[in-house]
Amino acid sequence: MLTGLSIRDVVLIEALDLEFAAGLGALTGETGAGKSILLDALGLALGARAESGLVRQGAAQSVVVATFDLPADHPVLTLLGESGINAEPGEPLMIRRIVKADGGSRATINDQPASAGLLRELAGQLVEIHGQHDERGLLNPRGHRALLDNFGRIDARPAATAYARWRAAEEALAAARAELDTVERDREWLEHAVAELGSFGAEPGEEETLASERSEMQKGARLAGDLESVSSYLDGSEGALSKLRQAARWLDRLGPEHPLLAEALAALDRAVIEAAEVEDKLAEAANAMSFDPARLDSIETRLFDLRALARKHRVAPDDLAALTEELSGRLQRLEAGGKGMARLEAELASARAAFHAASEILSAARIAAAKRLDASVAAELAPLKLDAARFRTVVETVGEGQWGPAGRDRVEFEISTNPGAPFGPLIRIASGGELSRFILALKVALAEEGGAATMVFDEIDRGVGGAVASAIGERLARLARKAQLLVVTHSPQVAARADRHWLIAKSHDGLVTRTSVHALDSGERREEIARMLSGAEVTDEARAQARRLLEVA
């Protein structure tokens, strides 16, 4: 609901702050007083094109702030969240639009930067503006299906679910066919590659294992001669270890002759032990680094072949095993392709049939709702002096290329304004006055079932008076029981039905012209309605008639 509108330096408005509430509010004033400026300002806050001509002469910029109170589950809050703008449920929503005299503009929502495009997205869910030349809302056939579904409380979700399943089945079948075609073209290569990779039998980590073993063998081959030379100094009857042992035997006989000889013998025994350990370690090292030339050749051949195969298939050696599995799977799918395609085709047929069934139910519900809507609108036409007019809701099946989550139906509201005249779109058939009344009749009929957003009716009563104006006022008041309505009107019968009444006036102060808006109390309101009845000179008879209109309302 719109709760406030603050305007600064817009055309003839210098400064204006308005507060709004639920129910029906009337805006009246003499022709040219500036009623359209208010709607232009509101439109600016809702994303309308920013033009420098809106800036009051002499001002640097125009500023419009529109404030809304929204329920916690309002779709606008979801849209704002998706757009990265924080809006807390239960807190006022404040939209500010600034237009500079040089033509630049910017907008904020709750003091966070926003684009004019986002404002336009929000506009349709915040305020509906209906006028004789409005080509949005009820006059746009693209929205008629949703309006009918809302009126009939029709749940289109089963059809949407079935449609998504159908399209997913189509995509799965198309992907399978494309893969099958690709694999079929590559069958010969695929069979050769699977056979080659399978016979080779590469394993993850094999390259590192082979390279490590090869490195150790190459090291053993390089050190074998050196180790043998070192061992020759220790081994044999003439080796160092044999000589040490001979010396130890001699000292063993001489040791008792002197303490120093005993110490020398102990040191020599330790040397024999260390030398023996050296001999053992050399033997172990030689054994560890021993190599079989045939084994080394085998390892090198396997390693080189592994790397060559990886280069051939443009993968890392460790990925050859996974590639083997992938290509084998493709070959198996090719061989089992007939059975798989048959299954996918059956799933597609089932999903398509489910969508048709859901769409049939949806179409039947729309046709039934259309009949109820036609009857509801027809009941509103006669009191609005549209006795000869007829209204109908067209529900027809469209071509498959236009099917979607909402089913297979095109929905459009059509009218015939004269007996025997063909039906056609509202905006092409009805004249300005007729169109305004058709919009009101349709809006009232739709609101009876589904509720409505904040609505603004711009001179919807133009060109009518008397009983028709009273009928318009009565219907606006009825509509306002379920929604917030603002009506710009020249009709005293409509103004008398309002819950609140504002007077728009133009004043001159030297060379400056200003537009002001004044909330009327009961006495001022009676005087304004009397002016609307009598014109420039307000008579006692007009005042009495105004009083009677207010009493009836």
Sequence and secondary structure as in RCSB ss.txt:
>XXXX:A:sequence
MLTGLSIRDVVLIEALDLEFAAGLGALTGETGAGKSILLDALGLALGARAESGLVRQGAAQSVVVATFDLPADHP
VLTLLGESGINAEPGEPLMIRRIVKADGGSRATINDQPASAGLLRELAGQLVEIHGQHDERGLLNPRGHRALLDN
FGRIDARPAATAYARWRAAEEALAAARAELDTVERDREWLEHAVAELGSFGAEPGEEETLASERSEMQKGARLAG
DLESVSSYLDGSEGALSKLRQAARWLDRLGPEHPLLAEALAALDRAVIEAAEVEDKLAEAANAMSFDPARLDSIE
TRLFDLRALARKHRVAPDDLAALTEELSGRLQRLEAGGKGMARLEAELASARAAFHAASEILSAARIAAAKRLDA
SVAAELAPLKLDAARFRTVVETVGEGQWGPAGRDRVEFEISTNPGAPFGPLIRIASGGELSRFILALKVALAEEG
GAATMVFDEIDRGVGGAVASAIGERLARLARKAQLLVVTHSPQVAARADRHWLIAKSHDGLVTRTSVHALDSGER
REEIARMLSGAEVTDEARAQARRLLEVA
>XXXX:A:secstr
 EEEEEEEEETTEEEEEEE  SEEEEEE  TTSSHHHHHHHHHHHTT    GGGB TT SEEEEEEEE   TT H
HHHHHHHTT    TTS EEEEEEEETTS EEEEETTEEE HHHHHHHHHHHEEEEETT  SGGG GGGHHHHHHH
HTT   HHHHHHHHHHHHHHHHHHHHHHHHHHHHHTHHHHHHHHHHHHHHT  TTHHHHHHHHHHHHHHHHHHHH
HHHHHHHHHSSTTSHHHHHHHHHHHHHHHGGG HHHHHHHHHHHHHHHHHHHHHHHHHHHHHHT   HHHHHHHH
HHHHHHHHHHHHHTS GGGHHHHHHHHHHHHHHHHTHHHHHHHHHHHHHHHHHHHHHHHHHHHHHHHHHHHHHHH
HHHHHHGGGT TT EEEEEEEE  GGG BTTBSEEEEEEEE STT   EEHHHHS HHHHHHHHHHHHHHHHHHH
   EEEEESTTTT  HHHHHHHHHHHHHHTTTSEEEEE   HHHHHT SEEEEEEEEEETTEEEEEEEE  HHHH
HHHHHHHHH SS  HHHHHHHHHHHHH 
